[in-house]
Amino acid sequence: MNSYLNFLKLSEIINSKFSGMEIDSTAVKLLEMIAVSYSSEKALNVTEAMHLSSIGSQATLHRKINDLREHGLISLVHEGKNRRTKYLVPSAKANKHFDQLSKVMGKALQTATT
């Protein structure tokens, strides 16, 4: 089986945890973008996240930021003395989710090579 398709199949179990949280695919995509930016040491601020038009409208993104925050998947933090700019940071709960996906990816790749 194709490695990527195997990964999708295995990751469905992990992603199904979001189904009872009212976290839809738009919110998951936003969470992924937040995590990638944060891991690149360039955390997105709220304004930057709301301009990710490839994911959704500003109103939708604002709603999804609130959903992610309410479900404990992101935090809003200040850096330095500037208290007006809030940065989006993945929570320990989100990092655990990404760790689980990483393990599934490794398993999918391992299965493909054997």
MOGIHU-V733795 format. One record per pair of residues at least 24 apart in sequence whose ideal C-beta (glycine too) atoms are under 10 Angstrom apart, sorted by the first residue. I is the first residue (numbers start at 1). J is the second residue. Records with the same first field share a line. If there is no record, write none. Layout:
BEGIN
I=J + J
END
This chain:
BEGIN
1=108 + 111 + 112
2=108 + 112
3=105 + 108 + 109 + 110 + 111 + 112 + 113
4=105 + 108 + 109 + 112
5=108 + 112
6=104 + 105 + 107 + 108 + 109 + 110 + 111 + 112
7=101 + 104 + 105 + 106 + 107 + 108 + 109 + 111 + 112
8=104 + 108
9=104 + 108
10=101 + 103 + 104 + 105 + 107 + 108 + 111
11=100 + 101 + 104 + 105 + 107 + 108
12=104
13=100 + 104
14=97 + 98 + 99 + 100 + 101 + 103 + 104
15=97 + 100 + 101 + 104
17=97 + 100
18=71 + 73 + 97
21=67 + 68 + 70 + 71 + 72 + 73
22=67 + 70 + 71
23=64 + 67 + 68 + 70 + 71 + 73
24=60 + 64 + 67
25=55
26=55 + 56 + 60 + 61 + 63 + 64 + 67
27=55 + 56 + 60 + 61 + 63 + 64 + 65 + 66 + 67 + 68 + 71 + 73 + 74
28=64 + 68 + 73 + 97
29=54 + 55 + 56 + 64
30=55 + 56 + 60 + 61 + 64 + 65 + 67 + 68 + 73 + 74 + 88
31=64 + 65 + 67 + 68 + 71 + 73 + 74 + 88 + 90 + 91 + 94 + 97 + 98
32=90 + 94 + 98 + 101
33=61 + 88
34=65 + 68 + 73 + 74 + 87 + 88 + 89 + 90 + 94
35=73 + 74 + 88 + 89 + 90 + 94 + 95 + 97 + 98
36=90 + 98
37=87 + 88 + 89 + 90
38=74 + 87 + 88 + 89 + 90 + 94 + 95
39=90 + 95 + 98
42=87
43=77 + 79 + 86 + 87 + 88 + 89 + 90
44=74 + 87 + 88 + 89
45=76 + 77 + 79 + 82 + 84 + 85 + 86 + 87 + 88
46=76 + 85 + 86 + 87 + 88
47=85 + 86
48=85 + 87 + 88
49=74 + 86 + 87 + 88
68=94
73=97
END
